[in-house]
Amino acid sequence: MLLVDDILLFPVHGMLWIFKEIHNAAQQEKQGEAEAITTELMELYMLLETGKITENEFDSRERDLLDRLDDIEKEKHGEEDEEDNSGEEPV
């Protein structure tokens, strides 16, 4: 009987595996984007220190990068909160 159950549930298990893989890929992409923004911020600081950009240009670009980084962090923490709350029963 277990073999029949496995055969019948295989499509469901396959779909769950696919969704988990997509989720993992999205998480890796977000992490890579956060690292790229951090690197870009370091380069921006170097440009300011060497005098290749003005303080106004620096402020504008830094604000944009920090906003993007904040958005990524908010999404990350929002997903963690959802995972934490998914195992709890409503009161």
Summary of the structure (lengths in Angstrom):
residues: 91
radius of gyration: 21.7
end to end distance: 38.4
largest distance: 74.0
contacts: 186
relative contact order: 0.08
helix: 88%
strand: 0%
